[in-house]
Amino acid sequence: MFATNLPLPGRRQGKVRDVYRSSDDPAAPLLIVATDRLRAFDVVMPTPIPGKGRILTSMSLGWFGFLRSRGIVADHVIGTDLSGVAGLSATDRAMLAGRSMLCRAAKVVPIECVARGYLAGSGWNEYREHRTVCGIPLPGGIEQCGRLPHPIFTPATKAEEGHDENISFERACALVGTDLMTRLRTLTLSIYAAAADYALERGVILADTKFEFGFALGADGAPTGELILVDEVLTPDSSRYWPAEGYAAGRDQQSYDKQFVRNHLLALVAEGKWNKEAPGPELPADIVRATLERYEEAVARLALPAFGGAR
């Protein structure tokens, strides 16, 4: 399912999710639909990964339930029962089953909150040049995919179009305020620590991940002071997952995330067949199949608890 066009107000199409208001009330819960679109290098690929949206919705819900059990932060999930959403046909409801969540509306903080426990991706590239990640000095001698002395918080700007940009903590403070960024840093690192410990107990390394937060809207549609975790959480679309049994620093890792697709795309870039800009190239069938298999294995290995519903 590449895209939706439901008879609901306020449709917004993100890079991999479609979002609607569940009614005309500006404070109505949002209906968030996980499509089978795949984004890499901040470009949506034209080839969907069949079933991906359902897998990642299940995974997000499992992690939301896990985090609720730890009492770290409130979140936006109301539930998955769409029976109270008027205007949807039986066909719509069948299409949405397993890939949609009803969520509290929020004013999203325009900062991606990234936690890194290992040195990979853009962090590794910056470290090789400057011995820093988002301006944070790091000791020398850390290898590619090496474990950091301690997890670090590295914010990024959120781009509606094009590429997100890593920024320093100080720059993030200038954009949204020091008190808020300090809270977000603490929450981000606390969530990462709890999730990384859980994953490692099941033989999976959570190398890094990113979160989004927002202020819940009140009945009048205005933001309240309640800071909540929003969007997806701890899926292979927003995280790097590696099998622990094959881990070794100094090289790329086998992964349960989009790195498999990234590597394919990087080979196209090296051959001059793509420039990391839209439109993305069609993905071959074997890449699609292998990507889905990695997502399915991540879900199986993590064995997350079933989501318990609204609080």
N, C-alpha and C positions, 0 to 999 in steps of 0.2 A: 504494500500500500504506500504509494509515493506521496500522495497529498489528499486532503479532505476538503470538502466544500459543504459543510453542514448548514442547515437552516437556523442558525443561531447568530446572535449579534456579536459585534466586536472582533471579528476574525482577524487574527494576526498569524503570519507564517514566519516562524523562526527557521533556523538552519536545519533542524531535524524534528521540531515539534510544531504542531498547529494548536493555537490557543483561541478559545471562544469564551464569552460570558454566557452563563447558563440561563440568563434572562435579561430583560431590558434594564433591570436595576443596576446602577453603576457599581454597587458594592456586592453584586451577586457573585457566588462562587464561580471560579474559572473551570472550564473543561479543558484539560491539557491532554492532547493526543500525541502519542509517540508514533511517528511514521517509521517507515523502513528506509528513509533517507540516511545517507552516511556523509559526514563532513570530515575532510582531511585538509590540513593546512588552511583551515577556515574557508574552504570551498566545498560546496555541496556537489557530490558526485552525481552524474546522471543515472547511474545504475543503482537501484535499491538492493538492500540485503533482505530477502524475504523472511519475515518473522522476527526481524531484529527489534521492532518496536515492542512486541509483546515480551520478548526476553528482557529487554532493558526496563520495562515497566515493572515486571515481576522483581527484578533485582533492586530497583529503586525502592519499591515498597518494602522489601525485606530489610534493606538498610535503614529506612525510616523507622520501621518497627524496632530494630536493634538499637538505634540511637534513642528512641523514646524510652526503652528499658534502662538506658544509662542516665537519663535525665539531663543530658548535656545542653540541649537547646530545643525550643519549641519549633514546630514545622508547619507547613501550609496544607498538609494532606487532610482532607475531610473523609474521603473514602472512594470506593469504586462503583457504588450502586448508582446507576443513572436513572432509576425509575422515576425520580422526581423532576427530571429535566424534560420539559414539554417540547413538542415539535419534532422529536426524533422518530423516524420510521423504524419498523422492525429490521429493515436492511441496515440502517444506520447503526442500530444497537448491536447487531451481529458483528459489523465491521469494527466497532469500538471495543468490543469485549476483549479484555486482557491487555489493551494498549492505551487505556485512558484513566485519568484520575480527576476527581472533583477536588478543587483546592481553594483555600482562602485567597482572596485577592490581596495584593501587596504592592507597595511602591518599592521597586527593586533598587538596591544600592548599585550604582554603575561601576562596580569594581569586581573583577574575578578574584576570588580568594584562593590562592594556590598554596598547598603544603607539599614540600619535597623532602623525602627521606633519603633519596638516592639521586645521583647526578646523571641525568639523562636529558635528551631532547634539547630544547633551547638553553636550558641551564648548563648542560655540558658544553655547548658551543660557546657560551659567554665565559665559562670558567677557563677554557683553553686559551682564550685571548687575554683575559683580564684577572683571572683568579678571583672572580666575584660571580654572584648570581643575583640579578636585580640590585646590584650595588652592594650586596652583602659580602664582605671579605671572607674568603675561605682559606684554610691551610693548603699548602702545596702538597703534591703527591697523591691526590685523589684520582683514581682511574675512572674511565668511562663506566657508567652504571655503578660506580662505587657508592658504598653507604656513607652518608654524611655523618660528622661527629654527633650531630643532633638535628632533628627536623627543622626546616626553616620555612618561614612565611614569605611568599613572593607574589605580590599583587600584580594584576594586569588590568588594563582598561578593557571595557566591553565594546566591541565594534558591531554595529548593526550590519555593516557591509565591510568586506575586506578582513584584514587580519587584526586580532587582538594584539596588544603591545605590552610587554613586560615593563613595569615601572618600579621605582624605588618605593619603600614604605613612606618616605618623606613626601614624595610626589603624591601618593595616594592620600596622605593626610591633608595636603593642600587642596585636593579635589573635594573631599567629603568630610573632613574634620578629624583631628587627632584622637579625640575621645572615641568616636565611632570606629576608626581604624584599629585602635588598641583593643576594643571589644572584639572586632572581627578577627584580629590576629589570634587572640586567646581562644576563641571558639573554633577557629579553623584548625589550630594545632591540637586542641583537645579532641575534636572529632577524628582527625587523622590518627592520633595515637591509639584511640579505642578501636578504630576500624583496622589499623595495621596489625595490632595485636591479635584481633579475632582472625584476620585472614592468615597470618603466619601460623597460627595453631592448626590451620587446615592446609598447610603446605603451599600457601600463596603469598608472595611479596607484593604489598601495595607500595609501589615506588613513589608515586605522587598522585595527587588528585586536586580537583578544583571545586569550589562551592560558590553558590550565590545566596545572598541574604536580602531581606527586604523588611519593610515596616508594614505590618498587617493593616488593612483598611478597616475603618469603623463602619457603622451602619449608615453614616452620612457620606461614605465614599472617600473620606479624607484619611490620610495616614495617621495611625496611632503611634504610641511609643513602643509598641511590642515588636521586638526584633525576632524574625523567624527565618528558618532555613527554607529556601524555595528551590524550584526547578527540579531537575533530577539529582540523584546523589549516589556517588561511588559506583557508577557503572563503567564499563570499558570505554564508553564514549567520553568520559570525563576523567579517567584515571589510567595509570599504567599498572597492569598486573603481570607479574612474572611467576612461573612455577619455581618454588624454592629449591627443588631437588636438582635443577639444572643451572642454578645461579652461579656465576663467576664474574667478578669484576674484570674490566679491561676489554670488554667486547659488548656488542649488542646481545640482548637476551631474547630467548623465546618468550612470546607474550600472549596474553589473553585479550589484548586490546587492539586498537586500530594500527599499531605499529606495523603489523603485517601488510596492511594496505599502504601505509606510509612508505615502507621499503619498496613496494612495487612502484609507487608513484615517483620516488626518488630516482629509481632506475630510469624512468621515462624522462625525468629532468636531466639526468646525466647524458642521456642520448639526444637531448635537444628536442624531445617530442612533447614537452609540456613545460610551462613557465611558472607553475604554482598560482596561476590566476584563473578566474572563471572564464569560460566554462571548463569544468573538469573533464578528464577523459573517461570514456566508457570502461568499466571494469570487466575483465575476462571472467568467464564462468568459474574457472578453477579458483580465482581469487575470491569471488563471492562465496563459493562453497566453503573454502578454508577459513574465511573470516567468520562465517556463521558457526562453524564447528568450534572455533576458539571461544566465541561468546557462550555457546552452550556448555563447554567444558568449565568455564569460569563459574557459571551458575551452579553446576553440579558439584564442583569442588568446595565452593564457599558454603553450600548447604544452609542458606539463610532461613530464618524462621518465617512462617507465613505472617503476613501483615494482619495485625489484630483489629483494624478498623479505627474509627474515630475515637478520640479520647473524650 
